[in-house]
Amino acid sequence: MFRTLVGLVAVTCQLEAEVALRDIVLRWYPEFAEPKIPPAVADALGTS
């Protein structure tokens, strides 16, 4: 039981760290927020 609890806490901390890291990255590099489609691909798909 104790090991399970420690495992859950570790996973929760890891998830929070990933979310915090993602927020920091998006704050400094907002272009990563949305995947950009290259113009050639957009033209090929007809979505430009």
C-alpha positions as CSV (number, residue, x, y, z in Angstrom):
1,M,0.0,0.0,0.0
2,F,2.8,2.4,0.9
3,R,4.7,1.8,-2.3
4,T,1.5,2.3,-4.3
5,L,1.0,5.7,-2.6
6,V,4.6,6.7,-3.2
7,G,4.2,5.7,-6.9
8,L,1.0,7.8,-7.2
9,V,2.7,10.8,-5.6
10,A,5.7,10.4,-8.0
11,V,3.4,10.3,-11.0
12,T,1.4,13.3,-9.9
13,C,4.6,15.3,-9.3
14,Q,5.9,14.3,-12.7
15,L,2.6,15.3,-14.4
16,E,2.6,18.7,-12.7
17,A,6.3,19.2,-13.7
18,E,5.4,18.5,-17.3
19,V,2.5,20.9,-17.3
20,A,4.6,23.6,-15.7
21,L,7.4,23.0,-18.2
22,R,4.9,23.2,-21.0
23,D,3.6,26.5,-19.7
24,I,7.1,27.9,-19.5
25,V,7.9,26.8,-23.0
26,L,4.7,28.3,-24.4
27,R,5.3,31.5,-22.5
28,W,8.7,31.9,-24.1
29,Y,8.0,30.3,-27.5
30,P,4.3,30.9,-28.3
31,E,4.8,29.5,-31.8
32,F,4.9,26.0,-30.3
33,A,1.4,26.4,-29.0
34,E,-0.2,25.6,-32.4
35,P,1.4,23.3,-35.0
36,K,2.0,25.3,-38.1
37,I,1.3,23.7,-41.5
38,P,4.0,24.5,-44.1
39,P,2.5,26.5,-47.0
40,A,3.4,23.8,-49.5
41,V,1.4,21.2,-47.5
42,A,-1.5,23.7,-47.1
43,D,-1.6,24.3,-50.8
44,A,-1.5,20.5,-51.5
45,L,-4.4,20.0,-49.1
46,G,-6.3,23.1,-50.4
47,T,-6.7,24.5,-46.9
48,S,-4.8,27.8,-47.4
